[in-house]
Amino acid sequence: MSEMTQHETATETARPIDPAEVALDAAPDTSAAAAQEERETWPAIWKGFRRRCPNCGTGPILSSYLKVRDHCPVCREELYHHRADDGPAYLTILIVGHIMAPALLWVFTTWRPEPLILITIFSIGCIGLSLYLLPRLKGAIVGFQWARHMHGF
């Protein structure tokens, strides 16, 4: 009888664990994470910000203004599964707003330019800075996802 219970427990531990059966406060299984190679996060983010492949740093990460390539043409790293969604747009708005709002207040209180001149200059500045930052922040988010083995959200 004890042989049967040993055999049953051996087969129960060998079968994959159903995530619904695991206790909520159980420690995560890190065996799969340990099998993946460790990737440096900040260098990957910097390479992505430069719009380069997070793996090799030389191949372009974007095929057009905001389209992520299927793979790197230099090192053949797969990039098709990385999705940045709305993250670059939110970060662009956050950065441009935090730069332009104090600048607008400072210019207005210091020189008191005409409203039409003020709105023209700051509209062009906001649009130019947004167009500059958007693909770079998308590359940075893809680099972050690549470094953390996220494969999109």
RANORDA-V925850 format. One line per field, one symbol per residue. ss: DSSP state (A for helix, B for strand, O for the rest). psi: psi as a letter, one per 20 degrees, with the letter a starting at -180 (. if undefined). burial: I if it has 9 or more other ideal C-beta (glycine too) atoms within 8 Angstrom, else O. Layout:
ss = ???
psi = ???
burial = ???
This chain:
ss = OAAAAAAAAAAAAAOOOOAAAOOOOOOOOOAAAAAOOOOOAAAAAAAAAOOBOOOOOOOBOBOOOOOBOOBOOOOOOBOOOOOOOOAAAAAAAAAAAAAAAAAAAAAAAAAOOOAAAAAAAAAAAAAAAAAAAAAAAAAAAAAAAAAOOOOOO
psi = hhhghhgghghhhhqqpphhipqhjqqqojhhhhhqqpppgghhggghhjkrpighjhqqhphbgjppqhrpigikppihippicjghgghggggggighghgggggghgilrqhhgghgghgggggghghghghhhghhghhggghjlhla.
burial = OOOOOOOOOOOOOOOOOOOOOOOOOOOOOOOOOOOOOOIOIOOIIIIIIIIIIIOIIOIIIIOOOIOIIOIIOOIOIOIOOIOIOOIIOOIIIOIIOOIIOOIIOOIIOOOOIOOOOIOOIIOOIIOOIIOOIIIIIIIIIIIIIIIOOIOOO
